[in-house]
Amino acid sequence: MDNYKTLLNSFAITEEISEDQYTQLEDLTTGVRANTYISPGSYYIIDFYKMEFYHVFENHCFLCGYTPQEVRRMGFDFYLKCIPKNEAPMLFEITRAGFERFNQLPEQDKMEYSLYYNFHLKKESFKILVNQRIAPLKLCHGKLWLALCVMTPAACNETGRVFLRKHQGIPSAFFYSLKEKAWSEFTFITLSEIEKQVIFCGLKGMSLQETAEEICRGVDAVKKVRRNLLKKSGTKNFRSFCQLCLQHHLI
């Protein structure tokens, strides 16, 4: 973990941020807290100037049995305690690659991007695969000052899956290959109206027959739509695909 902190320090803000600037963050924290009431997941804010967890919100779902206050005190040591040791090098590599790519973005675009990736959290002998999304909240001279982190259950059973996605204007994304240690442009699939209808039915837990009746199509037609969606997305089951659509704002 010392190496992880050393890595973070290499991307740290060198310009001073005053306490007056911190006192102006109350509205920002209040806004994030309101979002935690209506959206699932564990939320926390990282301060990359002081290199600590600025705020950990009250949803305990993915805090591995710790209270928000305990997680805030631990800061980055939370990862040391709660991520399997064999995944620590992956987290290190994702952090390094993510910061380097983020710093290469045009400054006017940086607030429009977020980073997605999967890793396990462990509590005693139990492990859960989560998806973490990191979005910038505040920049200082083009460098990341505050970032909002949200952890939710991963939509597929695979660690890594690192994406840097632009949400405003024309959506675009980059995919990071942990094997090749390189970024490449990535195009998310586009969905037809009938595909969206089938996905909405899937999110409601409808069977093939119920979906067919809902959208006034035959069961074979629904099966074909589902097969094509799995083929286009590379996912193994339709339930995971529906969750992936929510995670990546495809619907």
SELO-822895 format. One record per residue (C-alpha): x, y, z; residue in three letters. Coordinates in nm, 4 decimals. Example, Ala and Ser with C-alpha at 12.3 -4.5 7.8 and 13.67 -1.06 7.14 Angstrom:
1.2300 / -0.4500 / 0.7800 / ALA
1.3670 / -0.1060 / 0.7140 / SER
% end
This chain:
0.0000 / 0.0000 / 0.0000 / MET
0.2974 / 0.2308 / 0.0502 / ASP
0.3692 / 0.1879 / -0.3212 / ASN
0.0066 / 0.2771 / -0.3946 / TYR
0.0317 / 0.5982 / -0.1920 / LYS
0.3607 / 0.6808 / -0.3630 / THR
0.1878 / 0.6389 / -0.6988 / LEU
-0.0954 / 0.8713 / -0.5952 / LEU
0.1516 / 1.1292 / -0.4679 / ASN
0.3170 / 1.1340 / -0.8097 / SER
-0.0094 / 1.2743 / -0.9509 / PHE
-0.0791 / 1.5055 / -0.6557 / ALA
-0.1662 / 1.8739 / -0.6791 / ILE
0.1354 / 2.0900 / -0.6035 / THR
-0.0508 / 2.4219 / -0.5844 / GLU
-0.1864 / 2.5121 / -0.2404 / GLU
-0.5581 / 2.4773 / -0.1714 / ILE
-0.6694 / 2.6996 / 0.1154 / SER
-0.9045 / 2.6095 / 0.3988 / GLU
-1.1377 / 2.8806 / 0.2670 / ASP
-1.1776 / 2.6747 / -0.0492 / GLN
-1.2683 / 2.3728 / 0.1621 / TYR
-1.5364 / 2.5662 / 0.3506 / THR
-1.7116 / 2.6250 / 0.0178 / GLN
-1.7652 / 2.2511 / -0.0373 / LEU
-2.0653 / 2.2066 / 0.1933 / GLU
-2.3208 / 2.2480 / -0.0865 / ASP
-2.1334 / 1.9928 / -0.2957 / LEU
-2.1462 / 1.7353 / -0.0151 / THR
-2.5155 / 1.8063 / 0.0439 / THR
-2.5894 / 1.7490 / -0.3244 / GLY
-2.4092 / 1.4152 / -0.3273 / VAL
-2.5871 / 1.3078 / -0.0077 / ARG
-2.9239 / 1.3769 / -0.1715 / ALA
-2.8238 / 1.1497 / -0.4593 / ASN
-2.7400 / 0.8664 / -0.2174 / THR
-3.1023 / 0.8715 / -0.0998 / TYR
-3.2371 / 0.7864 / -0.4454 / ILE
-2.9555 / 0.5847 / -0.6065 / SER
-2.8152 / 0.2529 / -0.4792 / PRO
-2.4513 / 0.1963 / -0.3918 / GLY
-2.1853 / 0.3116 / -0.1490 / SER
-2.0689 / 0.6688 / -0.2074 / TYR
-1.7516 / 0.8388 / -0.0939 / TYR
-1.5424 / 1.1397 / -0.1958 / ILE
-1.1642 / 1.1190 / -0.2325 / ILE
-0.9491 / 1.4261 / -0.1716 / ASP
-0.6397 / 1.3951 / -0.3920 / PHE
-0.4851 / 1.7091 / -0.2423 / TYR
-0.4818 / 1.5898 / 0.1188 / LYS
-0.4665 / 1.2260 / 0.0012 / MET
-0.7558 / 1.1142 / 0.2195 / GLU
-1.1220 / 1.0221 / 0.2027 / PHE
-1.2958 / 1.3580 / 0.2315 / TYR
-1.6398 / 1.2133 / 0.3088 / HIS
-1.7923 / 0.8647 / 0.3299 / VAL
-2.1703 / 0.8564 / 0.3072 / PHE
-2.4093 / 0.6521 / 0.5171 / GLU
-2.4898 / 0.3606 / 0.2838 / ASN
-2.3031 / 0.0678 / 0.4457 / HIS
-2.3684 / -0.1813 / 0.1657 / CYS
-2.0095 / -0.2134 / 0.0386 / PHE
-1.8115 / -0.0942 / 0.3396 / LEU
-1.7232 / -0.4514 / 0.4439 / CYS
-1.8737 / -0.4184 / 0.7898 / GLY
-1.7023 / -0.0897 / 0.8751 / TYR
-1.8853 / 0.2303 / 0.9628 / THR
-1.8487 / 0.5352 / 0.7351 / PRO
-1.6409 / 0.7008 / 1.0079 / GLN
-1.4031 / 0.4031 / 1.0237 / GLU
-1.3638 / 0.3956 / 0.6453 / VAL
-1.2923 / 0.7688 / 0.6392 / ARG
-1.0207 / 0.7293 / 0.9020 / ARG
-0.8665 / 0.4383 / 0.7115 / MET
-0.8648 / 0.6261 / 0.3823 / GLY
-0.6666 / 0.4349 / 0.1210 / PHE
-0.5861 / 0.1654 / 0.3781 / ASP
-0.9487 / 0.0546 / 0.3297 / PHE
-0.8337 / -0.1013 / 0.0024 / TYR
-0.5483 / -0.2808 / 0.1794 / LEU
-0.7923 / -0.4357 / 0.4262 / LYS
-1.0797 / -0.5159 / 0.1909 / CYS
-0.9357 / -0.6064 / -0.1501 / ILE
-0.7881 / -0.9555 / -0.2045 / PRO
-0.4079 / -0.9412 / -0.2104 / LYS
-0.3892 / -1.0925 / -0.5577 / ASN
-0.5939 / -0.7997 / -0.6961 / GLU
-0.3763 / -0.5253 / -0.5441 / ALA
-0.1413 / -0.5127 / -0.8484 / PRO
-0.4463 / -0.4752 / -1.0745 / MET
-0.5752 / -0.1823 / -0.8673 / LEU
-0.2288 / -0.0246 / -0.8820 / PHE
-0.2193 / -0.0584 / -1.2614 / GLU
-0.5733 / 0.0759 / -1.3103 / ILE
-0.4917 / 0.3780 / -1.0929 / THR
-0.1686 / 0.4491 / -1.2808 / ARG
-0.3250 / 0.4106 / -1.6247 / ALA
-0.6398 / 0.6005 / -1.5277 / GLY
-0.4530 / 0.9032 / -1.3931 / PHE
-0.2159 / 0.9151 / -1.6889 / GLU
-0.5005 / 0.8994 / -1.9415 / ARG
-0.7096 / 1.1525 / -1.7479 / PHE
-0.4210 / 1.4001 / -1.7384 / ASN
-0.3856 / 1.3708 / -2.1169 / GLN
-0.7454 / 1.4808 / -2.1762 / LEU
-0.8151 / 1.8407 / -2.2824 / PRO
-0.8747 / 2.0394 / -1.9648 / GLU
-1.2146 / 2.1618 / -2.0847 / GLN
-1.3318 / 1.7990 / -2.1232 / ASP
-1.2057 / 1.6460 / -1.7989 / LYS
-1.5234 / 1.7034 / -1.5970 / MET
-1.7214 / 1.5077 / -1.8580 / GLU
-1.5387 / 1.1761 / -1.8061 / TYR
-1.5743 / 0.8956 / -1.5537 / SER
-1.3703 / 0.5815 / -1.4908 / LEU
-1.5330 / 0.2376 / -1.4488 / TYR
-1.3715 / -0.0864 / -1.3303 / TYR
-1.4473 / -0.4081 / -1.1386 / ASN
-1.2736 / -0.5581 / -0.8349 / PHE
-1.3577 / -0.7793 / -0.5389 / HIS
-1.4266 / -0.6674 / -0.1847 / LEU
-1.3851 / -0.9243 / 0.0897 / LYS
-1.5282 / -0.9630 / 0.4363 / LYS
-1.3801 / -1.2630 / 0.6126 / GLU
-1.4302 / -1.5540 / 0.3678 / SER
-1.6997 / -1.3829 / 0.1583 / PHE
-1.6180 / -1.1898 / -0.1596 / LYS
-1.8379 / -0.9716 / -0.3789 / ILE
-1.7475 / -0.8318 / -0.7193 / LEU
-1.8228 / -0.4599 / -0.7354 / VAL
-1.8110 / -0.1986 / -1.0053 / ASN
-1.6501 / 0.1275 / -0.9018 / GLN
-1.7204 / 0.4482 / -1.0908 / ARG
-1.5059 / 0.7549 / -1.0315 / ILE
-1.6139 / 1.0970 / -1.1551 / ALA
-1.4365 / 1.4308 / -1.1014 / PRO
-1.6092 / 1.6796 / -0.8728 / LEU
-1.3405 / 1.9477 / -0.8523 / LYS
-1.0235 / 2.0250 / -1.0456 / LEU
-0.7331 / 2.2465 / -0.9434 / CYS
-0.5187 / 2.3813 / -1.2276 / HIS
-0.6326 / 2.0912 / -1.4438 / GLY
-0.5463 / 1.8236 / -1.1871 / LYS
-0.7963 / 1.6094 / -1.0007 / LEU
-0.8769 / 1.7513 / -0.6567 / TRP
-1.2026 / 1.5835 / -0.5497 / LEU
-1.3559 / 1.2722 / -0.7029 / ALA
-1.6874 / 1.1027 / -0.6353 / LEU
-1.6640 / 0.7236 / -0.6070 / CYS
-1.9662 / 0.4945 / -0.6267 / VAL
-1.9576 / 0.1188 / -0.5682 / MET
-2.2413 / -0.1042 / -0.6906 / THR
-2.2634 / -0.4778 / -0.7711 / PRO
-2.0772 / -0.5591 / -1.0925 / ALA
-2.2962 / -0.6515 / -1.3878 / ALA
-2.0623 / -0.9277 / -1.5070 / CYS
-1.8382 / -1.1838 / -1.3392 / ASN
-1.5040 / -1.0385 / -1.4503 / GLU
-1.2467 / -0.8255 / -1.2702 / THR
-1.0917 / -0.5296 / -1.4471 / GLY
-1.3115 / -0.4230 / -1.7413 / ARG
-1.1672 / -0.0724 / -1.7295 / VAL
-1.3500 / 0.2013 / -1.9190 / PHE
-1.2979 / 0.5764 / -1.9348 / LEU
-1.6194 / 0.7225 / -2.0679 / ARG
-1.7255 / 1.0675 / -2.1844 / LYS
-2.0889 / 1.1437 / -2.1014 / HIS
-2.1543 / 1.4863 / -2.2523 / GLN
-2.1815 / 1.5804 / -2.6192 / GLY
-2.1105 / 1.2841 / -2.8449 / ILE
-2.0610 / 0.9861 / -2.6071 / PRO
-1.7238 / 0.8188 / -2.6454 / SER
-1.5139 / 0.5763 / -2.4456 / ALA
-1.1731 / 0.4192 / -2.4076 / PHE
-1.1097 / 0.0612 / -2.2944 / PHE
-0.7934 / -0.0311 / -2.1047 / TYR
-0.6415 / -0.3735 / -2.1645 / SER
-0.4682 / -0.4930 / -1.8483 / LEU
-0.2901 / -0.7578 / -2.0540 / LYS
-0.1519 / -0.5206 / -2.3178 / GLU
-0.1332 / -0.2199 / -2.0825 / LYS
-0.2797 / 0.0056 / -2.3482 / ALA
-0.5900 / 0.2174 / -2.4101 / TRP
-0.8011 / 0.1816 / -2.7225 / SER
-1.1124 / 0.3574 / -2.8455 / GLU
-1.4306 / 0.1709 / -2.7621 / PHE
-1.7763 / 0.2035 / -2.9153 / THR
-2.0740 / 0.1020 / -2.7041 / PHE
-2.3498 / -0.0808 / -2.8856 / ILE
-2.6491 / 0.1156 / -3.0089 / THR
-2.9953 / -0.0154 / -2.9323 / LEU
-3.3026 / -0.0233 / -3.1521 / SER
-3.6442 / 0.0557 / -3.0097 / GLU
-3.7451 / -0.3108 / -3.0007 / ILE
-3.4186 / -0.4005 / -2.8233 / GLU
-3.4856 / -0.1343 / -2.5599 / LYS
-3.8355 / -0.2725 / -2.5043 / GLN
-3.6976 / -0.6235 / -2.4521 / VAL
-3.4370 / -0.4891 / -2.2073 / ILE
-3.6986 / -0.2974 / -2.0063 / PHE
-3.9015 / -0.6174 / -1.9799 / CYS
-3.5889 / -0.8014 / -1.8658 / GLY
-3.5268 / -0.5433 / -1.5954 / LEU
-3.8807 / -0.6062 / -1.4706 / LYS
-3.8052 / -0.9796 / -1.4474 / GLY
-4.0470 / -1.0782 / -1.7225 / MET
-4.0254 / -1.4223 / -1.8801 / SER
-3.9951 / -1.4765 / -2.2550 / LEU
-4.3701 / -1.5330 / -2.2813 / GLN
-4.4535 / -1.2239 / -2.0745 / GLU
-4.2115 / -1.0139 / -2.2792 / THR
-4.3648 / -1.1361 / -2.6045 / ALA
-4.7130 / -1.0418 / -2.4837 / GLU
-4.5946 / -0.7037 / -2.3540 / GLU
-4.4349 / -0.5955 / -2.6830 / ILE
-4.6820 / -0.7781 / -2.9110 / CYS
-4.4220 / -1.0058 / -3.0676 / ARG
-4.3759 / -1.3806 / -3.0836 / GLY
-4.1621 / -1.5709 / -2.8342 / VAL
-3.9184 / -1.6692 / -3.1108 / ASP
-3.8750 / -1.3019 / -3.2024 / ALA
-3.7930 / -1.2162 / -2.8399 / VAL
-3.5431 / -1.5043 / -2.8237 / LYS
-3.3729 / -1.3743 / -3.1373 / LYS
-3.3466 / -1.0203 / -2.9972 / VAL
-3.1949 / -1.1526 / -2.6743 / ARG
-2.9440 / -1.3725 / -2.8602 / ARG
-2.8351 / -1.0827 / -3.0797 / ASN
-2.7902 / -0.8550 / -2.7780 / LEU
-2.5718 / -1.1102 / -2.5995 / LEU
-2.3664 / -1.1611 / -2.9147 / LYS
-2.3167 / -0.7861 / -2.9679 / LYS
-2.2238 / -0.7216 / -2.6054 / SER
-2.0174 / -1.0322 / -2.5334 / GLY
-2.2106 / -1.1001 / -2.2122 / THR
-2.3086 / -1.4519 / -2.1086 / LYS
-2.6613 / -1.4055 / -1.9785 / ASN
-2.9443 / -1.1634 / -2.0374 / PHE
-2.9850 / -1.0566 / -1.6748 / ARG
-2.6221 / -0.9403 / -1.6606 / SER
-2.6635 / -0.7621 / -1.9920 / PHE
-2.9635 / -0.5649 / -1.8608 / CYS
-2.7633 / -0.4548 / -1.5560 / GLN
-2.4729 / -0.3598 / -1.7829 / LEU
-2.7062 / -0.1348 / -1.9828 / CYS
-2.8029 / 0.0505 / -1.6655 / LEU
-2.4421 / 0.0757 / -1.5515 / GLN
-2.3243 / 0.2298 / -1.8782 / HIS
-2.6311 / 0.4489 / -1.9393 / HIS
-2.7291 / 0.2660 / -2.2574 / LEU
-3.0993 / 0.3001 / -2.1804 / ILE
% end
